[in-house]
Amino acid sequence: EIGTGSGYQTAVLSILAKKVYSIEIKETLFKQAKNTLEKLKIKNIELIYGNGSVGYIKKAPYDRIIVTAAAKKIPIKLKEQLKDGGILVIPVGTEYIQILLKIKKIKGKFIEESITPCRFVPLI
């Protein structure tokens, strides 16, 4: 997960996945989410303080990557960290015009599918 925010989605993802890695670039949000998630005693989450636009190569490749901030273009580093059959969900566009994309890696190639118009904060 790129963009931990409050940690709400991280907690939901922890129910759906065996392991969740969540990256947050804003220190105050990182600390608040870490505190909240520790109180919930969720064991299958690893929070990382850092720049999510470059992913988390240390634990790559991933089955799924979900981004909660809009990129101007799809970060190649995130695509490179997908397993074969993996899926990246990311909002892409300008401040006002964005589309939620689903990108699937199949045999080293990437297939993009537009899901819906959306509006997210910018990926920084």
Backbone atoms as SQL, in Angstrom:
CREATE TABLE atoms (id INTEGER PRIMARY KEY, chain TEXT, resi INTEGER, resn TEXT, atom TEXT, x REAL, y REAL, z REAL);
INSERT INTO atoms VALUES
  (1, 'A', 1, 'GLU', 'N', 0.856, -1.178, 0.000),
  (2, 'A', 1, 'GLU', 'CA', 0.000, 0.000, 0.000),
  (3, 'A', 1, 'GLU', 'C', 0.895, 1.232, 0.000),
  (4, 'A', 2, 'ILE', 'N', 0.637, 2.122, -0.941),
  (5, 'A', 2, 'ILE', 'CA', 1.381, 3.372, -1.016),
  (6, 'A', 2, 'ILE', 'C', 0.468, 4.470, -0.476),
  (7, 'A', 3, 'GLY', 'N', 0.837, 5.026, 0.678),
  (8, 'A', 3, 'GLY', 'CA', 0.036, 6.054, 1.329),
  (9, 'A', 3, 'GLY', 'C', -0.790, 5.473, 2.464),
  (10, 'A', 4, 'THR', 'N', -0.177, 5.304, 3.609),
  (11, 'A', 4, 'THR', 'CA', -0.844, 4.719, 4.773),
  (12, 'A', 4, 'THR', 'C', -1.970, 5.606, 5.279),
  (13, 'A', 5, 'GLY', 'N', -1.742, 6.912, 5.257),
  (14, 'A', 5, 'GLY', 'CA', -2.742, 7.841, 5.783),
  (15, 'A', 5, 'GLY', 'C', -3.045, 7.539, 7.237),
  (16, 'A', 6, 'SER', 'N', -4.315, 7.409, 7.565),
  (17, 'A', 6, 'SER', 'CA', -4.734, 7.143, 8.950),
  (18, 'A', 6, 'SER', 'C', -4.477, 5.701, 9.372),
  (19, 'A', 7, 'GLY', 'N', -4.301, 4.819, 8.390),
  (20, 'A', 7, 'GLY', 'CA', -4.118, 3.400, 8.683),
  (21, 'A', 7, 'GLY', 'C', -5.396, 2.593, 8.530),
  (22, 'A', 8, 'TYR', 'N', -6.509, 3.271, 8.249),
  (23, 'A', 8, 'TYR', 'CA', -7.794, 2.569, 8.108),
  (24, 'A', 8, 'TYR', 'C', -7.730, 1.505, 7.011),
  (25, 'A', 9, 'GLN', 'N', -7.326, 1.919, 5.812),
  (26, 'A', 9, 'GLN', 'CA', -7.269, 0.967, 4.705),
  (27, 'A', 9, 'GLN', 'C', -6.246, -0.127, 4.991),
  (28, 'A', 10, 'THR', 'N', -5.157, 0.220, 5.655),
  (29, 'A', 10, 'THR', 'CA', -4.139, -0.756, 6.029),
  (30, 'A', 10, 'THR', 'C', -4.762, -1.848, 6.895),
  (31, 'A', 11, 'ALA', 'N', -5.577, -1.450, 7.863),
  (32, 'A', 11, 'ALA', 'CA', -6.246, -2.410, 8.742),
  (33, 'A', 11, 'ALA', 'C', -7.200, -3.303, 7.951),
  (34, 'A', 12, 'VAL', 'N', -7.943, -2.717, 7.019),
  (35, 'A', 12, 'VAL', 'CA', -8.848, -3.502, 6.179),
  (36, 'A', 12, 'VAL', 'C', -8.046, -4.490, 5.332),
  (37, 'A', 13, 'LEU', 'N', -6.971, -4.021, 4.721),
  (38, 'A', 13, 'LEU', 'CA', -6.135, -4.893, 3.895),
  (39, 'A', 13, 'LEU', 'C', -5.537, -6.039, 4.703),
  (40, 'A', 14, 'SER', 'N', -5.260, -5.795, 5.983),
  (41, 'A', 14, 'SER', 'CA', -4.676, -6.846, 6.827),
  (42, 'A', 14, 'SER', 'C', -5.632, -8.026, 7.011),
  (43, 'A', 15, 'ILE', 'N', -6.911, -7.795, 6.837),
  (44, 'A', 15, 'ILE', 'CA', -7.909, -8.867, 6.904),
  (45, 'A', 15, 'ILE', 'C', -7.936, -9.646, 5.589),
  (46, 'A', 16, 'LEU', 'N', -7.662, -8.954, 4.494),
  (47, 'A', 16, 'LEU', 'CA', -7.768, -9.546, 3.163),
  (48, 'A', 16, 'LEU', 'C', -6.488, -10.208, 2.671),
  (49, 'A', 17, 'ALA', 'N', -5.346, -9.854, 3.263),
  (50, 'A', 17, 'ALA', 'CA', -4.054, -10.350, 2.771),
  (51, 'A', 17, 'ALA', 'C', -3.258, -11.008, 3.896),
  (52, 'A', 18, 'LYS', 'N', -2.342, -11.887, 3.508),
  (53, 'A', 18, 'LYS', 'CA', -1.475, -12.535, 4.501),
  (54, 'A', 18, 'LYS', 'C', -0.507, -11.541, 5.127),
  (55, 'A', 19, 'LYS', 'N', 0.015, -10.612, 4.300),
  (56, 'A', 19, 'LYS', 'CA', 0.997, -9.630, 4.765),
  (57, 'A', 19, 'LYS', 'C', 0.746, -8.326, 4.032),
  (58, 'A', 20, 'VAL', 'N', 0.827, -7.210, 4.761),
  (59, 'A', 20, 'VAL', 'CA', 0.641, -5.884, 4.174),
  (60, 'A', 20, 'VAL', 'C', 1.855, -5.028, 4.499),
  (61, 'A', 21, 'TYR', 'N', 2.450, -4.460, 3.455),
  (62, 'A', 21, 'TYR', 'CA', 3.514, -3.465, 3.607),
  (63, 'A', 21, 'TYR', 'C', 2.887, -2.139, 3.220),
  (64, 'A', 22, 'SER', 'N', 2.982, -1.155, 4.094),
  (65, 'A', 22, 'SER', 'CA', 2.363, 0.140, 3.836),
  (66, 'A', 22, 'SER', 'C', 3.391, 1.244, 4.041),
  (67, 'A', 23, 'ILE', 'N', 3.499, 2.118, 3.048),
  (68, 'A', 23, 'ILE', 'CA', 4.507, 3.181, 3.057),
  (69, 'A', 23, 'ILE', 'C', 3.818, 4.538, 3.174),
  (70, 'A', 24, 'GLU', 'N', 4.334, 5.370, 4.080),
  (71, 'A', 24, 'GLU', 'CA', 3.805, 6.729, 4.255),
  (72, 'A', 24, 'GLU', 'C', 4.960, 7.720, 4.244),
  (73, 'A', 25, 'ILE', 'N', 4.833, 8.775, 3.446),
  (74, 'A', 25, 'ILE', 'CA', 5.890, 9.781, 3.312),
  (75, 'A', 25, 'ILE', 'C', 5.781, 10.900, 4.354),
  (76, 'A', 26, 'LYS', 'N', 4.586, 11.135, 4.876),
  (77, 'A', 26, 'LYS', 'CA', 4.404, 12.216, 5.857),
  (78, 'A', 26, 'LYS', 'C', 4.610, 11.662, 7.267),
  (79, 'A', 27, 'GLU', 'N', 5.599, 12.217, 7.952),
  (80, 'A', 27, 'GLU', 'CA', 5.997, 11.678, 9.256),
  (81, 'A', 27, 'GLU', 'C', 4.865, 11.689, 10.283),
  (82, 'A', 28, 'THR', 'N', 4.096, 12.770, 10.326),
  (83, 'A', 28, 'THR', 'CA', 3.017, 12.831, 11.323),
  (84, 'A', 28, 'THR', 'C', 1.971, 11.748, 11.067),
  (85, 'A', 29, 'LEU', 'N', 1.614, 11.539, 9.804),
  (86, 'A', 29, 'LEU', 'CA', 0.655, 10.483, 9.469),
  (87, 'A', 29, 'LEU', 'C', 1.228, 9.110, 9.790),
  (88, 'A', 30, 'PHE', 'N', 2.506, 8.912, 9.464),
  (89, 'A', 30, 'PHE', 'CA', 3.168, 7.635, 9.751),
  (90, 'A', 30, 'PHE', 'C', 3.097, 7.313, 11.244),
  (91, 'A', 31, 'LYS', 'N', 3.454, 8.283, 12.076),
  (92, 'A', 31, 'LYS', 'CA', 3.470, 8.063, 13.530),
  (93, 'A', 31, 'LYS', 'C', 2.067, 7.798, 14.073),
  (94, 'A', 32, 'GLN', 'N', 1.086, 8.566, 13.589),
  (95, 'A', 32, 'GLN', 'CA', -0.292, 8.372, 14.052),
  (96, 'A', 32, 'GLN', 'C', -0.818, 6.995, 13.653),
  (97, 'A', 33, 'ALA', 'N', -0.587, 6.611, 12.399),
  (98, 'A', 33, 'ALA', 'CA', -1.057, 5.306, 11.926),
  (99, 'A', 33, 'ALA', 'C', -0.355, 4.173, 12.675),
  (100, 'A', 34, 'LYS', 'N', 0.938, 4.322, 12.889),
  (101, 'A', 34, 'LYS', 'CA', 1.699, 3.294, 13.614),
  (102, 'A', 34, 'LYS', 'C', 1.121, 3.107, 15.013),
  (103, 'A', 35, 'ASN', 'N', 0.865, 4.197, 15.695),
  (104, 'A', 35, 'ASN', 'CA', 0.290, 4.155, 17.037),
  (105, 'A', 35, 'ASN', 'C', -1.084, 3.475, 17.026),
  (106, 'A', 36, 'THR', 'N', -1.924, 3.869, 16.099),
  (107, 'A', 36, 'THR', 'CA', -3.272, 3.293, 15.992),
  (108, 'A', 36, 'THR', 'C', -3.217, 1.799, 15.701),
  (109, 'A', 37, 'LEU', 'N', -2.405, 1.410, 14.724),
  (110, 'A', 37, 'LEU', 'CA', -2.342, 0.002, 14.323),
  (111, 'A', 37, 'LEU', 'C', -1.697, -0.869, 15.397),
  (112, 'A', 38, 'GLU', 'N', -0.751, -0.313, 16.147),
  (113, 'A', 38, 'GLU', 'CA', -0.162, -1.062, 17.267),
  (114, 'A', 38, 'GLU', 'C', -1.208, -1.306, 18.351),
  (115, 'A', 39, 'LYS', 'N', -2.056, -0.312, 18.611),
  (116, 'A', 39, 'LYS', 'CA', -3.133, -0.478, 19.601),
  (117, 'A', 39, 'LYS', 'C', -4.108, -1.578, 19.179),
  (118, 'A', 40, 'LEU', 'N', -4.296, -1.727, 17.874),
  (119, 'A', 40, 'LEU', 'CA', -5.188, -2.767, 17.351),
  (120, 'A', 40, 'LEU', 'C', -4.534, -4.152, 17.363),
  (121, 'A', 41, 'LYS', 'N', -3.228, -4.191, 17.604),
  (122, 'A', 41, 'LYS', 'CA', -2.464, -5.448, 17.697),
  (123, 'A', 41, 'LYS', 'C', -2.561, -6.291, 16.428),
  (124, 'A', 42, 'ILE', 'N', -2.505, -5.605, 15.291),
  (125, 'A', 42, 'ILE', 'CA', -2.512, -6.314, 14.014),
  (126, 'A', 42, 'ILE', 'C', -1.082, -6.768, 13.732),
  (127, 'A', 43, 'LYS', 'N', -0.907, -8.059, 13.506),
  (128, 'A', 43, 'LYS', 'CA', 0.437, -8.643, 13.410),
  (129, 'A', 43, 'LYS', 'C', 0.989, -8.751, 11.982),
  (130, 'A', 44, 'ASN', 'N', 0.137, -8.686, 10.981),
  (131, 'A', 44, 'ASN', 'CA', 0.612, -8.921, 9.615),
  (132, 'A', 44, 'ASN', 'C', 0.818, -7.639, 8.802),
  (133, 'A', 45, 'ILE', 'N', 1.133, -6.549, 9.502),
  (134, 'A', 45, 'ILE', 'CA', 1.390, -5.253, 8.862),
  (135, 'A', 45, 'ILE', 'C', 2.819, -4.821, 9.155),
  (136, 'A', 46, 'GLU', 'N', 3.486, -4.318, 8.118),
  (137, 'A', 46, 'GLU', 'CA', 4.781, -3.658, 8.308),
  (138, 'A', 46, 'GLU', 'C', 4.656, -2.246, 7.749),
  (139, 'A', 47, 'LEU', 'N', 4.802, -1.244, 8.617),
  (140, 'A', 47, 'LEU', 'CA', 4.739, 0.151, 8.186),
  (141, 'A', 47, 'LEU', 'C', 6.138, 0.651, 7.883),
  (142, 'A', 48, 'ILE', 'N', 6.253, 1.402, 6.796),
  (143, 'A', 48, 'ILE', 'CA', 7.533, 1.950, 6.362),
  (144, 'A', 48, 'ILE', 'C', 7.375, 3.457, 6.217),
  (145, 'A', 49, 'TYR', 'N', 8.302, 4.202, 6.805),
  (146, 'A', 49, 'TYR', 'CA', 8.331, 5.656, 6.636),
  (147, 'A', 49, 'TYR', 'C', 9.243, 5.937, 5.457),
  (148, 'A', 50, 'GLY', 'N', 8.686, 6.440, 4.367),
  (149, 'A', 50, 'GLY', 'CA', 9.507, 6.705, 3.198),
  (150, 'A', 50, 'GLY', 'C', 8.682, 7.117, 2.001),
  (151, 'A', 51, 'ASN', 'N', 9.365, 7.180, 0.865),
  (152, 'A', 51, 'ASN', 'CA', 8.783, 7.623, -0.394),
  (153, 'A', 51, 'ASN', 'C', 8.155, 6.446, -1.130),
  (154, 'A', 52, 'GLY', 'N', 6.856, 6.360, -1.084),
  (155, 'A', 52, 'GLY', 'CA', 6.152, 5.255, -1.710),
  (156, 'A', 52, 'GLY', 'C', 6.192, 5.244, -3.222),
  (157, 'A', 53, 'SER', 'N', 6.494, 6.367, -3.850),
  (158, 'A', 53, 'SER', 'CA', 6.504, 6.395, -5.319),
  (159, 'A', 53, 'SER', 'C', 7.607, 5.517, -5.901),
  (160, 'A', 54, 'VAL', 'N', 8.563, 5.121, -5.063),
  (161, 'A', 54, 'VAL', 'CA', 9.619, 4.202, -5.524),
  (162, 'A', 54, 'VAL', 'C', 9.373, 2.787, -5.004),
  (163, 'A', 55, 'GLY', 'N', 8.259, 2.593, -4.309),
  (164, 'A', 55, 'GLY', 'CA', 7.917, 1.271, -3.806),
  (165, 'A', 55, 'GLY', 'C', 8.761, 0.865, -2.615),
  (166, 'A', 56, 'TYR', 'N', 8.862, -0.438, -2.420),
  (167, 'A', 56, 'TYR', 'CA', 9.622, -1.014, -1.306),
  (168, 'A', 56, 'TYR', 'C', 10.317, -2.258, -1.841),
  (169, 'A', 57, 'ILE', 'N', 11.431, -2.034, -2.513),
  (170, 'A', 57, 'ILE', 'CA', 12.158, -3.078, -3.229),
  (171, 'A', 57, 'ILE', 'C', 12.591, -4.218, -2.309),
  (172, 'A', 58, 'LYS', 'N', 12.804, -3.899, -1.044),
  (173, 'A', 58, 'LYS', 'CA', 13.300, -4.890, -0.077),
  (174, 'A', 58, 'LYS', 'C', 12.425, -6.143, -0.020),
  (175, 'A', 59, 'LYS', 'N', 11.125, -6.007, -0.194),
  (176, 'A', 59, 'LYS', 'CA', 10.208, -7.150, -0.091),
  (177, 'A', 59, 'LYS', 'C', 9.541, -7.505, -1.425),
  (178, 'A', 60, 'ALA', 'N', 9.965, -6.873, -2.509),
  (179, 'A', 60, 'ALA', 'CA', 9.398, -7.152, -3.831),
  (180, 'A', 60, 'ALA', 'C', 9.824, -8.554, -4.275),
  (181, 'A', 61, 'PRO', 'N', 9.091, -9.158, -5.187),
  (182, 'A', 61, 'PRO', 'CA', 7.925, -8.670, -5.917),
  (183, 'A', 61, 'PRO', 'C', 6.626, -8.883, -5.132),
  (184, 'A', 62, 'TYR', 'N', 5.597, -8.150, -5.567),
  (185, 'A', 62, 'TYR', 'CA', 4.310, -8.147, -4.879),
  (186, 'A', 62, 'TYR', 'C', 3.191, -8.695, -5.760),
  (187, 'A', 63, 'ASP', 'N', 2.211, -9.315, -5.094),
  (188, 'A', 63, 'ASP', 'CA', 0.998, -9.767, -5.784),
  (189, 'A', 63, 'ASP', 'C', 0.105, -8.583, -6.132),
  (190, 'A', 64, 'ARG', 'N', 0.038, -7.628, -5.209),
  (191, 'A', 64, 'ARG', 'CA', -0.826, -6.462, -5.379),
  (192, 'A', 64, 'ARG', 'C', -0.139, -5.224, -4.828),
  (193, 'A', 65, 'ILE', 'N', -0.337, -4.104, -5.517),
  (194, 'A', 65, 'ILE', 'CA', 0.100, -2.796, -5.027),
  (195, 'A', 65, 'ILE', 'C', -1.084, -1.855, -5.215),
  (196, 'A', 66, 'ILE', 'N', -1.457, -1.161, -4.146),
  (197, 'A', 66, 'ILE', 'CA', -2.541, -0.181, -4.230),
  (198, 'A', 66, 'ILE', 'C', -1.984, 1.175, -3.805),
  (199, 'A', 67, 'VAL', 'N', -2.283, 2.183, -4.593),
  (200, 'A', 67, 'VAL', 'CA', -1.760, 3.529, -4.353),
  (201, 'A', 67, 'VAL', 'C', -2.934, 4.440, -3.999),
  (202, 'A', 68, 'THR', 'N', -2.771, 5.213, -2.916),
  (203, 'A', 68, 'THR', 'CA', -3.869, 6.058, -2.433),
  (204, 'A', 68, 'THR', 'C', -3.597, 7.542, -2.651),
  (205, 'A', 69, 'ALA', 'N', -2.808, 7.836, -3.688),
  (206, 'A', 69, 'ALA', 'CA', -2.526, 9.218, -4.085),
  (207, 'A', 69, 'ALA', 'C', -2.287, 9.210, -5.593),
  (208, 'A', 70, 'ALA', 'N', -2.653, 10.292, -6.252),
  (209, 'A', 70, 'ALA', 'CA', -2.598, 10.339, -7.713),
  (210, 'A', 70, 'ALA', 'C', -1.213, 10.704, -8.231),
  (211, 'A', 71, 'ALA', 'N', -0.741, 9.901, -9.170),
  (212, 'A', 71, 'ALA', 'CA', 0.529, 10.163, -9.842),
  (213, 'A', 71, 'ALA', 'C', 0.256, 10.862, -11.174),
  (214, 'A', 72, 'LYS', 'N', 1.197, 11.710, -11.593),
  (215, 'A', 72, 'LYS', 'CA', 1.055, 12.345, -12.909),
  (216, 'A', 72, 'LYS', 'C', 1.217, 11.306, -14.009),
  (217, 'A', 73, 'LYS', 'N', 2.086, 10.326, -13.750),
  (218, 'A', 73, 'LYS', 'CA', 2.242, 9.177, -14.645),
  (219, 'A', 73, 'LYS', 'C', 2.558, 7.964, -13.773),
  (220, 'A', 74, 'ILE', 'N', 2.401, 6.795, -14.321),
  (221, 'A', 74, 'ILE', 'CA', 2.606, 5.567, -13.551),
  (222, 'A', 74, 'ILE', 'C', 4.088, 5.408, -13.228),
  (223, 'A', 75, 'PRO', 'N', 4.440, 5.336, -11.947),
  (224, 'A', 75, 'PRO', 'CA', 5.851, 5.157, -11.584),
  (225, 'A', 75, 'PRO', 'C', 6.368, 3.786, -12.034),
  (226, 'A', 76, 'ILE', 'N', 7.374, 3.780, -12.893),
  (227, 'A', 76, 'ILE', 'CA', 7.936, 2.537, -13.423),
  (228, 'A', 76, 'ILE', 'C', 8.442, 1.633, -12.303),
  (229, 'A', 77, 'LYS', 'N', 8.963, 2.236, -11.239),
  (230, 'A', 77, 'LYS', 'CA', 9.484, 1.450, -10.107),
  (231, 'A', 77, 'LYS', 'C', 8.391, 0.577, -9.494),
  (232, 'A', 78, 'LEU', 'N', 7.163, 1.059, -9.478),
  (233, 'A', 78, 'LEU', 'CA', 6.067, 0.261, -8.933),
  (234, 'A', 78, 'LEU', 'C', 5.725, -0.893, -9.862),
  (235, 'A', 79, 'LYS', 'N', 5.669, -0.628, -11.157),
  (236, 'A', 79, 'LYS', 'CA', 5.389, -1.689, -12.121),
  (237, 'A', 79, 'LYS', 'C', 6.452, -2.782, -12.054),
  (238, 'A', 80, 'GLU', 'N', 7.699, -2.369, -11.891),
  (239, 'A', 80, 'GLU', 'CA', 8.807, -3.326, -11.839),
  (240, 'A', 80, 'GLU', 'C', 8.735, -4.236, -10.616),
  (241, 'A', 81, 'GLN', 'N', 8.007, -3.821, -9.579),
  (242, 'A', 81, 'GLN', 'CA', 7.946, -4.600, -8.343),
  (243, 'A', 81, 'GLN', 'C', 6.754, -5.561, -8.288),
  (244, 'A', 82, 'LEU', 'N', 6.031, -5.691, -9.398),
  (245, 'A', 82, 'LEU', 'CA', 4.923, -6.641, -9.460),
  (246, 'A', 82, 'LEU', 'C', 5.418, -8.032, -9.832),
  (247, 'A', 83, 'LYS', 'N', 4.818, -9.054, -9.228),
  (248, 'A', 83, 'LYS', 'CA', 5.025, -10.439, -9.648),
  (249, 'A', 83, 'LYS', 'C', 4.304, -10.634, -10.973),
  (250, 'A', 84, 'ASP', 'N', 4.643, -11.700, -11.689),
  (251, 'A', 84, 'ASP', 'CA', 3.862, -12.046, -12.863),
  (252, 'A', 84, 'ASP', 'C', 2.455, -12.404, -12.383),
  (253, 'A', 85, 'GLY', 'N', 1.461, -11.826, -12.990),
  (254, 'A', 85, 'GLY', 'CA', 0.084, -11.989, -12.547),
  (255, 'A', 85, 'GLY', 'C', -0.328, -10.949, -11.517),
  (256, 'A', 86, 'GLY', 'N', 0.623, -10.104, -11.106),
  (257, 'A', 86, 'GLY', 'CA', 0.358, -9.074, -10.104),
  (258, 'A', 86, 'GLY', 'C', -0.447, -7.911, -10.662),
  (259, 'A', 87, 'ILE', 'N', -1.073, -7.182, -9.753),
  (260, 'A', 87, 'ILE', 'CA', -1.935, -6.060, -10.136),
  (261, 'A', 87, 'ILE', 'C', -1.547, -4.807, -9.358),
  (262, 'A', 88, 'LEU', 'N', -1.451, -3.699, -10.081),
  (263, 'A', 88, 'LEU', 'CA', -1.225, -2.369, -9.513),
  (264, 'A', 88, 'LEU', 'C', -2.497, -1.559, -9.735),
  (265, 'A', 89, 'VAL', 'N', -3.046, -0.979, -8.666),
  (266, 'A', 89, 'VAL', 'CA', -4.202, -0.086, -8.773),
  (267, 'A', 89, 'VAL', 'C', -3.721, 1.293, -8.359),
  (268, 'A', 90, 'ILE', 'N', -3.884, 2.264, -9.271),
  (269, 'A', 90, 'ILE', 'CA', -3.321, 3.596, -9.034),
  (270, 'A', 90, 'ILE', 'C', -4.154, 4.672, -9.727),
  (271, 'A', 91, 'PRO', 'N', -4.427, 5.781, -9.031),
  (272, 'A', 91, 'PRO', 'CA', -5.038, 6.924, -9.699),
  (273, 'A', 91, 'PRO', 'C', -3.957, 7.710, -10.448),
  (274, 'A', 92, 'VAL', 'N', -4.261, 8.086, -11.680),
  (275, 'A', 92, 'VAL', 'CA', -3.281, 8.791, -12.516),
  (276, 'A', 92, 'VAL', 'C', -3.957, 9.989, -13.168),
  (277, 'A', 93, 'GLY', 'N', -3.228, 11.122, -13.192),
  (278, 'A', 93, 'GLY', 'CA', -3.743, 12.297, -13.871),
  (279, 'A', 93, 'GLY', 'C', -3.274, 13.586, -13.236),
  (280, 'A', 94, 'THR', 'N', -3.993, 14.647, -13.565),
  (281, 'A', 94, 'THR', 'CA', -3.675, 15.972, -13.046),
  (282, 'A', 94, 'THR', 'C', -4.386, 16.173, -11.708),
  (283, 'A', 95, 'GLU', 'N', -4.268, 17.363, -11.171),
  (284, 'A', 95, 'GLU', 'CA', -4.933, 17.652, -9.899),
  (285, 'A', 95, 'GLU', 'C', -6.452, 17.476, -9.999),
  (286, 'A', 96, 'TYR', 'N', -7.019, 17.819, -11.153),
  (287, 'A', 96, 'TYR', 'CA', -8.471, 17.826, -11.294),
  (288, 'A', 96, 'TYR', 'C', -9.039, 16.696, -12.148),
  (289, 'A', 97, 'ILE', 'N', -8.232, 16.113, -13.006),
  (290, 'A', 97, 'ILE', 'CA', -8.716, 15.048, -13.890),
  (291, 'A', 97, 'ILE', 'C', -7.856, 13.809, -13.673),
  (292, 'A', 98, 'GLN', 'N', -8.461, 12.804, -13.063),
  (293, 'A', 98, 'GLN', 'CA', -7.739, 11.566, -12.758),
  (294, 'A', 98, 'GLN', 'C', -8.593, 10.366, -13.146),
  (295, 'A', 99, 'ILE', 'N', -7.911, 9.268, -13.418),
  (296, 'A', 99, 'ILE', 'CA', -8.581, 8.005, -13.703),
  (297, 'A', 99, 'ILE', 'C', -7.933, 6.925, -12.849),
  (298, 'A', 100, 'LEU', 'N', -8.743, 6.072, -12.280),
  (299, 'A', 100, 'LEU', 'CA', -8.223, 4.952, -11.511),
  (300, 'A', 100, 'LEU', 'C', -7.892, 3.838, -12.489),
  (301, 'A', 101, 'LEU', 'N', -6.629, 3.423, -12.494),
  (302, 'A', 101, 'LEU', 'CA', -6.163, 2.396, -13.412),
  (303, 'A', 101, 'LEU', 'C', -5.878, 1.093, -12.687),
  (304, 'A', 102, 'LYS', 'N', -6.142, 0.003, -13.380),
  (305, 'A', 102, 'LYS', 'CA', -5.754, -1.336, -12.932),
  (306, 'A', 102, 'LYS', 'C', -4.732, -1.831, -13.952),
  (307, 'A', 103, 'ILE', 'N', -3.530, -2.123, -13.479),
  (308, 'A', 103, 'ILE', 'CA', -2.452, -2.552, -14.363),
  (309, 'A', 103, 'ILE', 'C', -2.047, -3.960, -13.961),
  (310, 'A', 104, 'LYS', 'N', -2.163, -4.885, -14.888),
  (311, 'A', 104, 'LYS', 'CA', -1.834, -6.285, -14.611),
  (312, 'A', 104, 'LYS', 'C', -0.586, -6.672, -15.388),
  (313, 'A', 105, 'LYS', 'N', 0.328, -7.358, -14.699),
  (314, 'A', 105, 'LYS', 'CA', 1.559, -7.837, -15.329),
  (315, 'A', 105, 'LYS', 'C', 1.346, -9.286, -15.757),
  (316, 'A', 106, 'ILE', 'N', 1.463, -9.520, -17.055),
  (317, 'A', 106, 'ILE', 'CA', 1.304, -10.863, -17.599),
  (318, 'A', 106, 'ILE', 'C', 2.489, -11.163, -18.513),
  (319, 'A', 107, 'LYS', 'N', 3.283, -12.153, -18.109),
  (320, 'A', 107, 'LYS', 'CA', 4.469, -12.575, -18.865),
  (321, 'A', 107, 'LYS', 'C', 5.361, -11.392, -19.224),
  (322, 'A', 108, 'GLY', 'N', 5.580, -10.510, -18.248),
  (323, 'A', 108, 'GLY', 'CA', 6.475, -9.375, -18.436),
  (324, 'A', 108, 'GLY', 'C', 5.864, -8.176, -19.137),
  (325, 'A', 109, 'LYS', 'N', 4.624, -8.290, -19.575),
  (326, 'A', 109, 'LYS', 'CA', 3.943, -7.171, -20.235),
  (327, 'A', 109, 'LYS', 'C', 2.874, -6.613, -19.300),
  (328, 'A', 110, 'PHE', 'N', 2.544, -5.346, -19.514),
  (329, 'A', 110, 'PHE', 'CA', 1.582, -4.667, -18.651),
  (330, 'A', 110, 'PHE', 'C', 0.310, -4.338, -19.422),
  (331, 'A', 111, 'ILE', 'N', -0.811, -4.756, -18.869),
  (332, 'A', 111, 'ILE', 'CA', -2.108, -4.493, -19.479),
  (333, 'A', 111, 'ILE', 'C', -2.846, -3.497, -18.585),
  (334, 'A', 112, 'GLU', 'N', -3.201, -2.348, -19.160),
  (335, 'A', 112, 'GLU', 'CA', -3.880, -1.289, -18.406),
  (336, 'A', 112, 'GLU', 'C', -5.379, -1.319, -18.667),
  (337, 'A', 113, 'GLU', 'N', -6.126, -1.113, -17.596),
  (338, 'A', 113, 'GLU', 'CA', -7.581, -1.027, -17.693),
  (339, 'A', 113, 'GLU', 'C', -8.044, 0.189, -16.892),
  (340, 'A', 114, 'SER', 'N', -8.825, 1.046, -17.526),
  (341, 'A', 114, 'SER', 'CA', -9.409, 2.197, -16.834),
  (342, 'A', 114, 'SER', 'C', -10.607, 1.719, -16.034),
  (343, 'A', 115, 'ILE', 'N', -10.644, 2.085, -14.749),
  (344, 'A', 115, 'ILE', 'CA', -11.723, 1.640, -13.871),
  (345, 'A', 115, 'ILE', 'C', -12.810, 2.710, -13.730),
  (346, 'A', 116, 'THR', 'N', -12.393, 3.917, -13.296),
  (347, 'A', 116, 'THR', 'CA', -13.380, 4.970, -13.056),
  (348, 'A', 116, 'THR', 'C', -12.672, 6.313, -12.896),
  (349, 'A', 117, 'PRO', 'N', -13.346, 7.409, -13.231),
  (350, 'A', 117, 'PRO', 'CA', -12.789, 8.713, -12.869),
  (351, 'A', 117, 'PRO', 'C', -12.718, 8.807, -11.344),
  (352, 'A', 118, 'CYS', 'N', -11.775, 9.589, -10.853),
  (353, 'A', 118, 'CYS', 'CA', -11.594, 9.699, -9.400),
  (354, 'A', 118, 'CYS', 'C', -10.892, 11.011, -9.068),
  (355, 'A', 119, 'ARG', 'N', -10.705, 11.236, -7.783),
  (356, 'A', 119, 'ARG', 'CA', -9.962, 12.424, -7.341),
  (357, 'A', 119, 'ARG', 'C', -9.261, 12.101, -6.029),
  (358, 'A', 120, 'PHE', 'N', -7.942, 12.056, -6.081),
  (359, 'A', 120, 'PHE', 'CA', -7.095, 11.761, -4.929),
  (360, 'A', 120, 'PHE', 'C', -6.130, 12.917, -4.698),
  (361, 'A', 121, 'VAL', 'N', -5.542, 12.944, -3.517),
  (362, 'A', 121, 'VAL', 'CA', -4.460, 13.894, -3.251),
  (363, 'A', 121, 'VAL', 'C', -3.273, 13.501, -4.126),
  (364, 'A', 122, 'PRO', 'N', -2.344, 14.429, -4.405),
  (365, 'A', 122, 'PRO', 'CA', -1.205, 14.093, -5.261),
  (366, 'A', 122, 'PRO', 'C', -0.196, 13.173, -4.575),
  (367, 'A', 123, 'LEU', 'N', 0.406, 12.304, -5.367),
  (368, 'A', 123, 'LEU', 'CA', 1.502, 11.452, -4.905),
  (369, 'A', 123, 'LEU', 'C', 2.752, 12.313, -4.840),
  (370, 'A', 124, 'ILE', 'N', 3.379, 12.372, -3.659),
  (371, 'A', 124, 'ILE', 'CA', 4.583, 13.196, -3.504),
  (372, 'A', 124, 'ILE', 'C', 5.777, 12.345, -3.140);
